[in-house]
Amino acid sequence: MMNTARPMPRLSFGSGALAVNGSRTLPEEVAVAISYNGSTQAVMMATPADLVDFAYGFSLTEGIAVPEEIATITPIETAKGIDLQIWLHQDAEARLTARRRHMTGPVGCGLCGIDSLDEAVRQPKFIFDHAFTISANEVRAAIGSLSGAQPLHDSTRAAHAAGFWSGGLVAAREDVGRHNALDKLAGHLARMPRQTGAILLTSRVSIDMVQKVAAIGQPVLVAVSAPTAHAVDLAHQAGLTLIALARPDGFEVFTHPGRITAPNAGAFHVA
């Protein structure tokens, strides 16, 4: 598999006028084609790591197939990138064929295979898990733990991460793209025994990220950056507890605070 990062020469200018020769390690991004049964569905610029996870996760979060409907996944390196060749079982292939009949334009990162406004802002899967709770201390510990599980970001300062917390950090995935990192995590979790917990993100929260988390089926989303207003609306409709601007010393809750065990956590009303 290709390298995920490599050193590149650069000139460094500090507070003085002198330039210093050196190098900086930068992340790789390559074209990754996602193909189903021999036909390309989308092409992403992505970090060339955890690509089997990526294939499973993209298929799940885009509503194409669950893991049981995927027969094989074969990453094939080419001169221009990587072709993720995914072969679907009959039912999933039939659904995808029907979906493609209605596609009128090119696909794009984040909203891949979307051809209508209705589908772009589609109602996410509702999360019925009302029993799960997480303490305020656990939220702070969770987001703190993610900072220690980002080797690509630590070496390059140019990668996003997505993690899963359930009493501790269970898994984390990195990518130059925030959607890709979440899809890689989704693919990993989809093939593990089911645990309930919180999805952790180093990025902002847009509506497509809420849709993907809802497809994963976890009840809590914790992000270090702010959400968009529409993402908050969608998280509320999906029954998702949305926590953002999370730091080890504090965080803000935008939807469904009842899952957080802290004094006065339920004293909140969506406008």
ABEGO torsion letter per residue (X at the ends): XBBABBBBBBBBBBABABBBBBBBBBBBBBBBBBBBGGBBABBBBBBBBGAAAAAAAAAAAAGABBAAABABBBBBBBAAEBBBBBBBBAAAAAAAAAAAAABABBBBBGBBGBABAAAAABBBBBBABAABBBBAAAAAAAAAAAAAABAAAAAAGABBBBBBBBGEBABBBBBABAAAAAAAAAAAAAABBBBBBBBBBABBBBAAAAAAAAAAGBABBBBABBBBAAAAAAAAAAGBBBBBGBBAAEBBBABGAAABBBBGAABBBBX
